[in-house]
Amino acid sequence: MDGAFGLWVKASNVRKTLAQGAELADSWSVDGHKTLNAPYDCGIVLCRQRDSLVTAMQASGAYIQYSDNRDGMMHVPEMSRRARAVDLWATLKYLGRRGVAELIDGMCDRAAQFAEQLAQHKFRILNDVVFNQVLVACDTPLQTQVTLANIQASGVCWCGGTEWKNETAIRISVSSWATTPDDVDRSVKAFVDARSKAMSESGVSPSAIDVSPDIPLRGKGIKYAHVEEAFVFLSMTQPFDNYAYLNKETGEAFYVSEYGDSDELPEDIEDNEKYIEVPHKNELDLGRNLVFDFVGSQLPDDFDRVQGIFRSRGAYRRYKVLLDSRGMLQAWYDFEQRATESALRKWCRDNGIQLED
């Protein structure tokens, strides 16, 4: 059983039922580097059958000498290693069972505080917050991405991005015993400020866009967020890896992925009057050409360098590193958000899709 950092919940008298049944496994792995704040390369393997562990790990050779005491190389992949276990032993020795339980409960309480306060500020909490993980989203995927970038740039707290049930999200992982209620208060304010900045800099007003009169609009209108979520799912991979289909009248999206977890498609999915395939960002010219437009107008001295970056794999990661070094990463996110929303709204108009927002 891969316990990661969650298996430590068994030490909590309040939350131990979250891992009910884990004790029935034959072997377990668990990390020390998150929950216990031990060094990153510190992990634990527990095996009910000692002989099974030794058989899997033991190296053989005439030159290998065994001692009369416990040989570490009989239980781990390496034949030599630094004494990682000392750090973990010292942590457990100092905390004791009660201390570990208090540490677990403290982090979980701070996660619950995060969820409650963010929900009060109209952020969407996507998961049931029962441990130390909180998944947060704004009204649209792009707003979530820009808000996350603003949070990371704030210096108040740090969290990463993720995908949860095909939705772009911000992942809060409370993994430090030192996090206080005041820290959460300051972090929630940073979330609110980051979202406000993202909204104020979006620069797109739906009321300013004229509806094309020559294509009839269908239904009462669907939410722009439904279109954007499908677009983000499709465009986070290479073309033809993911597909997304949108019901023009209800906004319901159906997702197909080459990597699994695909939706069951309706039998009438090929009815072009009812469903439409969502375009990849490259089809809307929102790929590298958008990058070149931005660099040409904002960083002309780096244009040749950026062109070179996009001739090899991993281009977007290296491009963002360059932008960050120039202090232009946020400007790029804002530019990309405005261009994407404008292009998607135009695509909806061109295909007779009525948006209600």
Sine and cosine of phi, psi and omega as CSV:
sin_phi,cos_phi,sin_psi,cos_psi,sin_omega,cos_omega
0.00,0.00,0.79,-0.62,0.04,-1.00
-1.00,0.07,0.98,-0.20,-0.05,-1.00
-1.00,0.10,-0.27,0.96,-0.01,-1.00
0.71,0.71,-0.82,-0.57,0.08,-1.00
-0.98,-0.21,-0.08,1.00,-0.08,-1.00
-0.99,0.17,-0.42,0.91,-0.07,-1.00
-0.90,0.44,-0.39,0.92,0.01,-1.00
-0.89,0.46,-0.27,0.96,0.00,-1.00
-0.88,0.47,-0.34,0.94,0.03,-1.00
-0.90,0.44,-0.31,0.95,0.02,-1.00
-0.98,0.19,-0.25,0.97,-0.05,-1.00
-1.00,0.03,0.77,-0.63,0.07,-1.00
-0.95,0.32,-0.41,0.91,-0.05,-1.00
-0.99,0.10,-0.62,0.78,-0.18,-0.98
-0.89,-0.45,0.13,0.99,-0.12,-0.99
-0.89,0.45,-0.37,0.93,0.02,-1.00
-0.93,0.37,-0.25,0.97,0.05,-1.00
-0.89,0.45,-0.44,0.90,0.01,-1.00
-0.93,-0.37,0.46,0.89,-0.01,-1.00
-0.87,0.50,0.74,-0.67,-0.02,-1.00
0.99,-0.13,-0.25,0.97,-0.01,-1.00
-0.88,0.47,-0.48,0.87,-0.03,-1.00
-0.93,0.37,-0.18,0.98,-0.02,-1.00
-1.00,0.09,-0.16,0.99,-0.02,-1.00
-0.94,0.34,0.19,-0.98,0.00,-1.00
-0.99,-0.12,-0.46,0.89,0.04,-1.00
-0.49,-0.87,0.41,-0.91,-0.08,-1.00
-0.64,-0.77,0.52,-0.85,0.22,-0.98
-0.82,-0.57,0.56,-0.83,-0.02,-1.00
-0.47,-0.88,0.59,-0.81,-0.02,-1.00
-1.00,-0.02,0.52,-0.85,0.15,-0.99
-0.98,-0.20,-0.24,0.97,-0.22,-0.98
-0.99,0.14,-0.21,0.98,0.04,-1.00
-0.96,-0.29,-0.93,0.36,-0.10,-0.99
-0.86,0.51,-0.70,0.71,-0.06,-1.00
-1.00,-0.04,-0.03,1.00,-0.04,-1.00
0.85,0.53,0.48,0.88,0.11,-0.99
-0.98,0.19,0.18,-0.98,-0.02,-1.00
-0.83,0.56,0.43,-0.90,-0.12,-0.99
-0.87,0.49,-0.56,0.83,-0.09,-1.00
-1.00,-0.02,0.45,0.89,-0.06,-1.00
-0.94,-0.35,0.91,-0.41,0.03,-1.00
-0.69,-0.72,0.21,-0.98,-0.06,-1.00
-0.75,-0.66,0.67,-0.74,0.16,-0.99
-0.87,-0.50,0.80,-0.60,0.06,-1.00
-0.92,-0.40,0.79,-0.62,-0.06,-1.00
-0.76,-0.65,0.81,-0.59,-0.04,-1.00
-0.91,0.42,-0.57,0.82,-0.01,-1.00
-0.96,-0.27,0.97,-0.25,-0.04,-1.00
-0.84,0.54,-0.66,0.75,-0.05,-1.00
-0.89,0.46,-0.57,0.82,0.01,-1.00
-0.90,0.43,-0.66,0.75,0.02,-1.00
-0.91,0.42,-0.72,0.69,-0.01,-1.00
-0.89,0.45,-0.67,0.74,0.01,-1.00
-0.87,0.49,-0.62,0.79,-0.02,-1.00
-0.96,0.29,-0.51,0.86,-0.14,-0.99
-0.97,-0.26,-0.38,0.92,-0.17,-0.99
-0.92,0.39,0.77,-0.64,0.11,-0.99
-1.00,-0.06,0.46,-0.89,-0.02,-1.00
-0.81,-0.58,0.46,-0.89,0.02,-1.00
0.24,-0.97,0.58,-0.82,-0.06,-1.00
-0.89,0.46,-0.42,0.91,-0.06,-1.00
-1.00,0.08,-0.12,0.99,-0.04,-1.00
-1.00,0.10,0.79,-0.61,0.00,-1.00
-0.95,-0.32,0.78,-0.62,0.02,-1.00
-0.98,-0.21,0.51,-0.86,0.00,-1.00
-0.98,-0.19,0.07,-1.00,0.05,-1.00
-0.99,0.15,-0.20,0.98,0.01,-1.00
-0.99,-0.16,-0.08,-1.00,0.00,-1.00
-0.93,0.37,0.83,-0.56,0.06,-1.00
-0.99,-0.13,0.88,-0.47,-0.02,-1.00
-0.86,0.51,-0.55,0.83,-0.05,-1.00
-0.94,0.35,-0.12,0.99,0.07,-1.00
-0.99,0.14,-0.20,0.98,-0.15,-0.99
-0.81,-0.58,-0.06,1.00,-0.05,-1.00
-0.70,-0.71,0.28,-0.96,-0.03,-1.00
-0.92,0.39,-0.53,0.85,-0.09,-1.00
-1.00,0.03,0.43,-0.90,0.10,-1.00
-1.00,-0.05,-0.31,0.95,0.08,-1.00
-0.57,-0.82,0.58,-0.81,-0.07,-1.00
-0.26,-0.97,0.35,-0.94,0.09,-1.00
-0.97,0.25,0.24,-0.97,-0.12,-0.99
-0.99,0.15,0.93,0.36,0.00,-1.00
-0.87,0.49,-0.55,0.83,-0.10,-0.99
-0.90,0.44,-0.38,0.93,-0.03,-1.00
-0.89,0.45,-0.69,0.73,0.00,-1.00
-0.88,0.47,-0.69,0.72,-0.01,-1.00
-0.92,0.39,-0.69,0.72,0.01,-1.00
-0.86,0.51,-0.69,0.72,-0.03,-1.00
-0.89,0.45,-0.63,0.78,0.02,-1.00
-0.90,0.44,-0.74,0.67,-0.02,-1.00
-0.92,0.38,-0.60,0.80,0.02,-1.00
-0.90,0.44,-0.65,0.76,-0.03,-1.00
-0.95,0.32,-0.70,0.71,-0.08,-1.00
-0.97,0.24,-0.69,0.72,-0.14,-0.99
0.94,0.33,0.08,-1.00,-0.04,-1.00
-0.88,0.47,-0.67,0.74,0.00,-1.00
-0.90,0.43,-0.65,0.76,0.00,-1.00
-0.91,0.41,-0.64,0.77,0.04,-1.00
-0.90,0.43,-0.67,0.74,0.02,-1.00
-0.88,0.48,-0.69,0.73,0.01,-1.00
-0.91,0.42,-0.61,0.79,0.03,-1.00
-0.89,0.45,-0.72,0.69,0.01,-1.00
-0.88,0.48,-0.77,0.64,-0.06,-1.00
-0.90,0.43,-0.58,0.81,0.02,-1.00
-0.89,0.45,-0.71,0.71,0.01,-1.00
-0.92,0.40,-0.63,0.78,0.02,-1.00
-0.92,0.40,-0.62,0.79,0.04,-1.00
-0.90,0.43,-0.63,0.78,0.02,-1.00
-0.93,0.37,-0.58,0.81,0.05,-1.00
-0.90,0.43,-0.67,0.74,0.03,-1.00
-0.89,0.45,-0.60,0.80,0.05,-1.00
-0.90,0.44,-0.69,0.72,0.08,-1.00
-0.80,0.60,-0.79,0.61,-0.09,-1.00
-0.88,0.47,-0.70,0.71,-0.04,-1.00
-0.89,0.45,-0.72,0.69,-0.06,-1.00
-0.95,0.32,-0.63,0.78,0.03,-1.00
-0.91,0.41,-0.62,0.78,0.04,-1.00
-0.89,0.45,-0.60,0.80,0.04,-1.00
-0.89,0.46,-0.47,0.88,0.03,-1.00
-1.00,-0.07,0.30,0.95,0.12,-0.99
0.94,0.34,0.36,0.93,0.25,-0.97
-0.98,0.21,0.47,-0.88,0.03,-1.00
-1.00,-0.06,0.82,-0.58,0.06,-1.00
-0.99,-0.12,0.89,-0.46,-0.18,-0.98
-1.00,0.01,-0.36,0.93,-0.09,-1.00
-0.88,-0.48,0.26,-0.97,0.17,-0.99
-0.98,0.20,0.90,-0.43,-0.10,-1.00
-1.00,0.08,1.00,-0.08,-0.03,-1.00
-0.90,-0.44,-0.24,0.97,0.02,-1.00
-0.80,-0.60,-0.74,-0.67,-0.06,-1.00
-0.95,-0.31,0.27,0.96,-0.04,-1.00
-0.94,-0.35,0.71,-0.70,0.05,-1.00
-0.75,-0.66,0.81,-0.59,0.04,-1.00
-0.95,-0.30,0.84,-0.55,-0.16,-0.99
-0.83,-0.56,0.59,-0.81,0.06,-1.00
-0.62,-0.79,0.46,-0.89,0.12,-0.99
-1.00,-0.04,-0.28,-0.96,-0.07,-1.00
-0.95,0.32,-0.52,0.85,-0.01,-1.00
-0.73,-0.69,0.39,-0.92,0.01,-1.00
-0.86,0.51,-0.69,0.72,-0.01,-1.00
-0.92,0.40,-0.62,0.78,0.06,-1.00
-0.89,0.46,-0.62,0.79,0.05,-1.00
-0.90,0.45,-0.69,0.72,-0.02,-1.00
-0.90,0.45,-0.71,0.71,-0.02,-1.00
-0.94,0.35,-0.62,0.78,0.06,-1.00
-0.87,0.50,-0.68,0.73,0.02,-1.00
-0.87,0.49,-0.70,0.71,0.02,-1.00
-0.87,0.49,-0.63,0.78,0.02,-1.00
-0.92,0.40,-0.63,0.78,0.04,-1.00
-0.89,0.46,-0.74,0.67,-0.03,-1.00
-0.89,0.46,-0.54,0.84,-0.01,-1.00
-0.99,0.16,-0.24,0.97,-0.10,-1.00
-0.95,0.32,-0.51,0.86,-0.05,-1.00
0.99,0.16,0.00,1.00,0.01,-1.00
-0.99,0.16,-0.73,0.69,0.02,-1.00
-0.51,-0.86,0.16,-0.99,0.03,-1.00
-0.71,-0.70,0.70,-0.72,0.13,-0.99
-0.54,-0.84,0.29,-0.96,-0.07,-1.00
-0.95,-0.32,0.10,-1.00,0.05,-1.00
-0.98,-0.20,0.33,-0.94,0.01,-1.00
-0.37,-0.93,0.07,-1.00,0.13,-0.99
-0.87,-0.49,0.78,-0.63,-0.02,-1.00
-0.77,-0.64,0.92,-0.39,-0.02,-1.00
0.78,0.62,0.76,0.65,0.04,-1.00
0.91,0.41,0.33,0.94,0.01,-1.00
-0.85,-0.52,0.71,-0.70,0.05,-1.00
-0.92,0.40,0.72,-0.69,-0.08,-1.00
-0.57,-0.82,0.32,-0.95,0.15,-0.99
-0.98,-0.21,0.76,-0.65,-0.05,-1.00
-0.96,-0.27,0.90,-0.44,0.11,-0.99
-0.99,-0.14,0.82,-0.57,0.04,-1.00
-0.84,-0.55,0.97,-0.25,0.01,-1.00
-0.99,0.15,0.98,-0.21,-0.15,-0.99
-0.77,-0.64,0.41,0.91,0.06,-1.00
-0.80,-0.60,0.76,-0.65,0.03,-1.00
-0.90,0.44,-0.35,0.94,-0.10,-1.00
-0.99,0.11,-0.10,0.99,-0.02,-1.00
-0.93,0.36,0.81,-0.58,-0.06,-1.00
-0.95,-0.30,0.24,-0.97,0.10,-0.99
-0.84,0.54,-0.60,0.80,0.04,-1.00
-0.91,0.42,-0.60,0.80,0.05,-1.00
-0.87,0.48,-0.66,0.75,0.01,-1.00
-0.91,0.41,-0.66,0.75,0.03,-1.00
-0.84,0.54,-0.72,0.69,0.00,-1.00
-0.91,0.41,-0.62,0.79,-0.02,-1.00
-0.93,0.38,-0.65,0.76,0.04,-1.00
-0.88,0.47,-0.66,0.75,0.06,-1.00
-0.87,0.49,-0.62,0.78,0.04,-1.00
-0.90,0.44,-0.61,0.79,0.07,-1.00
-0.88,0.48,-0.75,0.67,-0.04,-1.00
-0.89,0.46,-0.70,0.71,0.02,-1.00
-0.90,0.44,-0.64,0.77,-0.01,-1.00
-0.91,0.42,-0.66,0.75,0.03,-1.00
-0.92,0.38,-0.66,0.76,0.03,-1.00
-0.87,0.50,-0.66,0.75,0.03,-1.00
-0.90,0.43,-0.67,0.75,0.01,-1.00
-0.89,0.46,-0.66,0.75,-0.02,-1.00
-0.95,0.32,-0.63,0.77,-0.04,-1.00
-0.95,0.32,-0.42,0.91,-0.04,-1.00
-0.99,-0.15,0.03,1.00,-0.04,-1.00
-0.90,0.43,-0.60,0.80,0.13,-0.99
0.94,0.35,0.20,0.98,-0.01,-1.00
-0.90,-0.44,0.84,-0.54,0.03,-1.00
-0.93,-0.38,0.93,-0.36,-0.02,-1.00
-0.83,0.56,-0.56,0.83,-0.03,-1.00
-0.93,0.37,-0.28,0.96,-0.03,-1.00
-1.00,0.06,-0.04,1.00,-0.06,-1.00
-0.98,-0.19,0.83,-0.55,0.02,-1.00
-0.97,0.23,0.59,-0.81,0.06,-1.00
-1.00,0.04,0.77,-0.64,0.00,-1.00
-0.90,0.43,0.81,-0.59,-0.11,-0.99
-0.99,0.15,-0.24,0.97,-0.14,-0.99
-1.00,-0.02,-0.03,1.00,0.04,-1.00
-0.84,-0.54,0.86,-0.50,-0.04,-1.00
-0.91,0.42,0.66,-0.75,0.03,-1.00
-1.00,-0.01,0.56,-0.83,-0.13,-0.99
-0.96,-0.28,0.60,-0.80,0.18,-0.98
0.92,0.39,-0.20,-0.98,-0.02,-1.00
-1.00,0.01,-0.09,1.00,0.00,-1.00
0.92,-0.38,0.58,-0.82,0.05,-1.00
-0.87,-0.50,0.29,-0.96,-0.04,-1.00
-0.97,0.23,0.66,-0.75,0.06,-1.00
-0.86,0.52,-0.58,0.81,-0.03,-1.00
-0.85,0.52,-0.55,0.83,0.02,-1.00
-0.91,0.42,-0.65,0.76,0.03,-1.00
-0.91,0.41,-0.70,0.72,-0.06,-1.00
-0.91,0.41,-0.64,0.76,0.01,-1.00
-0.88,0.47,-0.68,0.73,0.03,-1.00
-0.91,0.43,-0.64,0.76,0.00,-1.00
-0.90,0.44,-0.69,0.72,0.00,-1.00
-0.90,0.43,-0.68,0.73,0.04,-1.00
-0.85,0.53,-0.69,0.73,-0.05,-1.00
-0.94,0.35,-0.65,0.76,-0.18,-0.98
-1.00,0.00,-0.04,1.00,0.02,-1.00
-0.99,0.15,-0.05,1.00,0.06,-1.00
-0.81,-0.59,0.03,-1.00,0.07,-1.00
-0.94,0.35,0.41,-0.91,0.06,-1.00
-0.80,0.60,0.63,-0.77,0.05,-1.00
0.97,0.24,0.05,1.00,0.13,-0.99
-0.99,0.11,-0.65,0.76,0.03,-1.00
-0.85,-0.53,0.47,-0.88,0.09,-1.00
-0.72,-0.70,0.52,-0.85,0.05,-1.00
-0.64,-0.77,0.71,-0.70,0.00,-1.00
-0.85,-0.52,0.66,-0.75,-0.10,-1.00
-0.87,-0.49,0.75,-0.66,0.14,-0.99
-0.97,0.23,0.88,-0.48,-0.12,-0.99
-0.90,0.44,-0.41,0.91,-0.09,-1.00
-0.99,-0.11,-0.59,0.81,-0.08,-1.00
-0.97,-0.23,-0.36,0.93,-0.06,-1.00
0.99,0.11,0.00,1.00,0.01,-1.00
-0.91,0.42,0.72,-0.69,-0.04,-1.00
-0.94,-0.34,0.56,-0.83,0.05,-1.00
-0.83,-0.55,0.77,-0.64,-0.14,-0.99
-0.92,-0.38,0.68,-0.74,0.07,-1.00
-0.78,-0.62,0.78,-0.63,-0.03,-1.00
-0.76,-0.65,0.64,-0.77,0.09,-1.00
-0.93,0.36,-0.23,0.97,-0.06,-1.00
-0.98,-0.20,0.16,0.99,0.04,-1.00
0.98,-0.19,-0.10,-0.99,0.00,-1.00
0.81,0.58,0.74,0.68,0.00,-1.00
-1.00,-0.07,0.47,-0.88,0.07,-1.00
-0.98,0.20,0.43,-0.90,0.12,-0.99
-0.98,0.19,0.84,-0.54,-0.09,-1.00
-0.99,0.16,0.58,-0.82,0.07,-1.00
-0.88,0.47,0.46,-0.89,-0.01,-1.00
-0.90,0.44,-0.46,0.89,-0.03,-1.00
-0.98,-0.18,0.48,0.88,-0.07,-1.00
-0.87,0.50,-0.40,0.92,-0.02,-1.00
-1.00,0.08,0.07,1.00,0.08,-1.00
-0.97,0.24,0.98,-0.18,-0.08,-1.00
-0.92,0.38,-0.30,0.95,0.06,-1.00
-0.97,0.23,-0.38,0.93,-0.08,-1.00
-0.96,-0.29,-0.61,0.79,-0.06,-1.00
-0.86,-0.52,0.44,-0.90,0.06,-1.00
-0.62,-0.78,0.62,-0.78,0.04,-1.00
-0.99,0.17,0.76,-0.65,-0.02,-1.00
-0.97,0.26,0.67,-0.74,-0.05,-1.00
-0.98,0.21,0.48,-0.88,0.16,-0.99
-0.97,0.24,0.40,-0.92,-0.04,-1.00
-0.85,0.52,-0.50,0.86,0.01,-1.00
-0.92,0.40,-0.50,0.86,0.01,-1.00
-0.94,0.33,-0.41,0.91,0.03,-1.00
-0.99,-0.17,0.23,0.97,0.02,-1.00
0.87,0.50,0.63,0.77,0.00,-1.00
-0.94,-0.34,0.30,0.95,0.03,-1.00
-1.00,-0.05,-0.80,-0.60,-0.07,-1.00
-0.92,0.40,-0.46,0.89,0.03,-1.00
-0.90,0.44,-0.57,0.82,0.07,-1.00
-0.91,0.40,-0.63,0.78,0.07,-1.00
-0.86,0.51,-0.74,0.68,-0.04,-1.00
-0.91,0.42,-0.58,0.81,0.06,-1.00
-0.88,0.47,-0.69,0.72,-0.02,-1.00
-0.91,0.41,-0.75,0.66,-0.04,-1.00
-0.90,0.43,-0.64,0.77,-0.01,-1.00
-0.88,0.48,-0.55,0.84,-0.03,-1.00
-1.00,-0.04,-0.48,0.88,-0.10,-0.99
-0.96,-0.30,-0.52,0.85,-0.05,-1.00
-0.70,-0.71,0.86,0.51,-0.09,-1.00
-0.85,0.53,-0.50,0.87,-0.01,-1.00
-0.94,0.35,-0.33,0.94,-0.01,-1.00
-0.98,-0.19,0.11,0.99,-0.13,-0.99
-0.86,0.51,-0.76,0.65,-0.01,-1.00
-0.88,0.47,-0.62,0.79,0.00,-1.00
-0.90,0.44,-0.69,0.73,-0.01,-1.00
-0.92,0.40,-0.63,0.77,0.08,-1.00
-0.84,0.54,-0.65,0.76,0.04,-1.00
-0.91,0.42,-0.62,0.79,0.03,-1.00
-0.86,0.52,-0.64,0.76,-0.09,-1.00
-1.00,0.09,0.23,0.97,0.12,-0.99
-1.00,-0.08,-0.02,1.00,-0.03,-1.00
-0.66,-0.75,0.15,-0.99,-0.06,-1.00
-0.93,0.36,0.38,-0.93,0.02,-1.00
0.95,0.31,0.43,0.90,-0.13,-0.99
-0.91,0.42,-0.71,0.70,-0.10,-1.00
-0.90,0.43,-0.58,0.81,0.04,-1.00
-0.90,0.43,-0.72,0.69,-0.01,-1.00
-0.94,0.34,-0.54,0.84,0.06,-1.00
-0.89,0.45,-0.68,0.73,-0.01,-1.00
-0.94,0.33,-0.53,0.85,0.10,-0.99
-0.88,0.47,-0.68,0.73,0.04,-1.00
-0.88,0.47,-0.72,0.69,0.00,-1.00
-0.87,0.49,-0.66,0.75,0.00,-1.00
-0.88,0.47,-0.64,0.77,0.02,-1.00
-0.92,0.38,-0.40,0.92,0.02,-1.00
-1.00,-0.08,-0.01,1.00,-0.04,-1.00
0.94,0.34,0.45,0.89,-0.09,-1.00
-0.88,-0.48,0.19,0.98,-0.07,-1.00
-0.91,0.42,-0.70,0.71,0.00,-1.00
-0.91,0.42,-0.62,0.79,0.03,-1.00
-0.88,0.48,-0.59,0.81,0.05,-1.00
-0.92,0.39,-0.71,0.71,0.01,-1.00
-0.86,0.51,-0.67,0.74,0.01,-1.00
-0.90,0.43,-0.70,0.72,0.01,-1.00
-0.88,0.47,-0.71,0.71,-0.02,-1.00
-0.91,0.42,-0.65,0.76,-0.01,-1.00
-0.90,0.44,-0.71,0.70,-0.01,-1.00
-0.89,0.46,-0.70,0.71,-0.03,-1.00
-0.91,0.42,-0.64,0.77,-0.03,-1.00
-0.92,0.40,-0.73,0.68,-0.02,-1.00
-0.90,0.43,-0.65,0.76,0.02,-1.00
-0.89,0.46,-0.69,0.73,-0.02,-1.00
-0.92,0.39,-0.65,0.76,-0.01,-1.00
-0.93,0.37,-0.64,0.77,0.03,-1.00
-0.92,0.40,-0.62,0.78,0.06,-1.00
-0.90,0.44,-0.66,0.76,0.03,-1.00
-0.87,0.49,-0.65,0.76,0.03,-1.00
-0.90,0.44,-0.70,0.71,0.01,-1.00
-0.88,0.47,-0.69,0.72,-0.05,-1.00
-0.90,0.44,-0.40,0.91,-0.04,-1.00
-0.94,-0.33,0.29,0.96,0.10,-1.00
0.93,0.36,0.46,0.89,-0.01,-1.00
-0.99,-0.15,0.87,-0.49,0.00,-1.00
-0.99,0.10,0.79,-0.61,0.07,-1.00
-0.98,-0.22,0.65,-0.76,-0.03,-1.00
-1.00,-0.05,-0.11,0.99,0.03,-1.00
-0.71,-0.70,0.00,0.00,0.00,0.00
